[in-house]
Amino acid sequence: MEELMPMAITFAKNHTLLVVAWIAVFVFVLVQFIKSATSKVKIVSNAEATSLINNQDAMVIDLRNSDEFKRGHIAGSMEFSATDIKNQNLGKLEQYKERHLILTCANGITARSSAQLLSKQGFSHVYTLNEGISGWRAENLPLVK
């Protein structure tokens, strides 16, 4: 162990950029882990989403644009704009504050940020569909046009 420290210090001096990069990656992963552990928004799989829809009467909120929505969406889903959520123009979404909401988008990224905003605006049960509609399609789950 005593021999290891001088070797580690020498390595760090010779490879400063690499060591800094590894520390940055470690900190980033740690921060993301803490954020996800403390977040009120849960990321759900396709199976979990299906269960929420069937057993908890969850409403699916599709954040994609109108053309994408028309090409195929989850049955019973409601088209809504992520921009409206960001600008707090919730309108018809307000009536679903106490209902289970599953937000989806093309790949799951937009839905996560929108879900965080809804959670902060007082929505109780907010979920995001992991991998969005692309993940839904990949499992050959049904979409309606």
Disulfide bonds with the S-S distance in Angstrom:
none
